[in-house]
Amino acid sequence: MANSLRDQLLKAGLVTEEQVEKASQPKPKTTKPASPKNRPPQQQQRPAQPPKPQQPRENKAFSPPKKDKSDLAQFYEARAQIERDERREEEQRQREIAARRKQTREQVAALVSANLQNVDDADIRYNFVVGDNIKYLYVNEQQQQDLAAGKLAITFLAGKRCLIPLETAQQVLTLDPDKLVVINTPDSEGS
């Protein structure tokens, strides 16, 4: 390390000769009044003086001086409050919608379960169309005739295909218009 930091800074052009000379001059020592901790022991011993009444100390924690907010700051604060309120209202509205959907699903499930007409030992396969898919359900002969006549309908509950009376199917559709209910109408046989 032949070059000192000073020489390197000069060579790089970051400082001038005057700045180097100024920095190399000895700095005068500032004398601070000795605090009680820094005083020699002989100065700390003083003749006893009557104790001074203690005044309550103020809280010396830094608190910035209170300033009047600028118009821009007030505007941003008001806008942030409005956005928080709108977000809160939207979340509340979404919770209410979800609660209503859940209640509707429960009502539909109870209605379908109460009027379920599926038979476990049915042996006739009844095919029906849902969208582009062909689905099937096993029914007995009487249920097949009622389905063809439009007296029974098919709906889904928890992934299971359920046979329900037409009146129940209409009640389900009034409760939940988006619920998938397959109703065979006799006049649509030709089309």
C-alpha positions in Angstrom: 0.0 0.0 0.0 2.3 2.7 -1.3 -0.5 5.2 -1.8 -2.4 6.5 1.1 -6.1 7.2 0.9 -5.3 10.9 0.6 -3.1 10.3 -2.4 -5.7 8.0 -4.1 -8.4 10.6 -3.6 -6.1 13.3 -5.1 -5.2 11.2 -8.0 -8.8 10.4 -8.7 -9.7 14.1 -8.6 -12.2 13.7 -5.9 -10.5 16.2 -3.6 -8.2 19.2 -4.1 -4.9 20.1 -2.5 -6.6 22.8 -0.4 -9.1 20.2 1.0 -6.3 17.9 1.8 -4.3 20.6 3.7 -7.4 21.7 5.6 -8.2 18.1 6.6 -4.6 17.5 7.8 -4.6 20.6 10.1 -4.9 19.7 13.8 -8.4 20.3 15.1 -8.8 22.4 18.3 -10.2 20.5 21.2 -13.4 21.8 22.5 -13.7 21.8 26.2 -17.0 20.7 27.6 -18.1 21.5 31.1 -17.5 18.4 33.2 -20.6 16.5 33.9 -21.1 14.9 37.3 -20.1 11.5 35.9 -16.9 12.8 34.3 -15.7 15.0 37.2 -12.8 13.9 39.2 -13.8 12.7 42.7 -12.6 15.8 44.6 -15.0 18.0 42.6 -17.9 15.8 43.3 -17.7 16.3 47.1 -19.3 19.6 48.0 -20.5 20.9 51.2 -24.1 19.8 51.9 -26.7 22.2 50.5 -30.3 22.1 51.3 -32.2 19.9 48.9 -34.1 21.8 46.2 -37.8 21.0 45.9 -38.3 18.7 43.0 -40.5 19.9 40.2 -42.5 17.5 38.2 -40.6 16.5 35.1 -42.2 17.0 31.7 -42.3 14.1 29.3 -39.4 14.8 27.1 -40.3 12.2 24.5 -40.2 13.7 21.1 -43.5 14.8 19.8 -43.6 16.6 16.5 -45.2 20.0 16.5 -48.8 19.8 15.4 -49.3 21.4 12.1 -52.4 22.1 10.1 -52.8 19.5 7.4 -52.5 20.8 3.9 -55.5 20.5 1.6 -53.8 17.8 -0.3 -53.1 15.7 2.8 -56.8 16.3 3.9 -58.0 15.2 0.5 -55.9 12.0 0.5 -57.0 11.2 4.1 -60.6 11.7 3.2 -60.3 9.6 0.0 -58.6 6.8 2.0 -61.4 6.9 4.5 -64.1 6.7 1.8 -62.3 3.8 0.1 -62.1 1.9 3.4 -65.8 2.5 4.0 -66.7 1.4 0.5 -64.5 -1.7 0.9 -66.1 -2.5 4.2 -69.6 -2.1 2.7 -68.7 -4.3 -0.3 -67.4 -7.0 2.0 -70.6 -6.8 4.1 -72.7 -7.1 1.0 -70.7 -10.1 -0.2 -71.1 -11.8 3.2 -74.9 -11.2 3.1 -75.1 -12.6 -0.5 -73.2 -15.7 0.6 -75.4 -16.1 3.6 -78.5 -15.9 1.4 -77.1 -18.4 -1.1 -76.3 -20.8 1.8 -79.8 -20.5 3.2 -81.3 -21.0 -0.3 -79.1 -24.1 -0.8 -80.2 -25.5 2.5 -83.9 -24.9 1.7 -83.5 -26.5 -1.7 -81.7 -29.5 -0.2 -84.4 -29.9 2.5 -87.2 -29.7 -0.1 -85.5 -32.2 -2.5 -84.7 -34.6 0.4 -88.3 -34.5 1.7 -89.8 -35.2 -1.7 -87.2 -37.7 -3.1 -88.8 -40.5 -5.1 -85.7 -42.5 -6.1 -86.1 -46.3 -5.9 -83.0 -48.4 -5.0 -84.1 -51.6 -6.9 -85.1 -49.8 -10.2 -84.0 -51.6 -13.3 -84.9 -49.3 -16.3 -82.3 -46.9 -17.5 -83.8 -43.5 -18.3 -81.5 -41.3 -20.4 -81.8 -37.5 -20.4 -79.7 -34.6 -21.8 -77.9 -32.0 -19.7 -76.2 -29.5 -21.9 -74.2 -31.5 -24.4 -74.0 -34.6 -22.1 -76.3 -37.6 -21.9 -76.9 -38.6 -18.3 -79.0 -41.5 -17.0 -81.0 -42.6 -14.0 -82.4 -45.9 -13.1 -86.2 -45.8 -12.6 -89.1 -48.3 -12.4 -91.9 -48.5 -15.1 -94.3 -46.1 -13.3 -91.6 -43.5 -12.8 -90.6 -43.8 -16.5 -94.2 -43.1 -17.6 -94.4 -40.1 -15.1 -91.1 -38.7 -16.4 -92.3 -39.0 -20.0 -95.6 -37.3 -19.1 -93.9 -34.5 -17.3 -95.2 -35.4 -13.8 -91.7 -36.0 -12.4 -88.5 -34.0 -12.8 -84.8 -34.7 -12.3 -82.5 -32.6 -10.3 -79.0 -33.0 -8.7 -78.2 -32.9 -5.0 -74.7 -33.4 -3.8 -73.7 -35.0 -7.1 -76.6 -37.5 -6.9 -79.5 -37.6 -9.5 -82.8 -37.2 -7.7 -86.4 -37.8 -8.9 -88.9 -35.2 -7.5 -92.5 -34.4 -8.3 -93.2 -31.5 -10.7 -94.7 -29.3 -8.0 -91.5 -29.7 -5.9 -89.4 -28.9 -9.0 -91.3 -25.7 -9.6 -90.8 -24.7 -5.9 -87.0 -25.4 -6.3 -86.9 -23.2 -9.4 -88.7 -20.4 -7.6 -86.2 -20.6 -4.7 -83.1 -21.0 -6.9 -83.6 -20.1 -10.6 -80.1 -21.2 -11.4 -80.6 -24.8 -10.0 -80.5 -27.4 -12.7 -83.9 -29.1 -13.0 -84.8 -31.4 -15.9 -88.5 -31.4 -16.7 -89.8 -33.3 -19.7 -92.7 -31.5 -21.3 -95.0 -33.7 -23.5 -95.2 -31.1 -26.3 -91.4 -31.0 -26.7 -91.2 -34.7 -27.7 -91.5 -33.9 -31.4 -88.7 -31.3 -31.3 
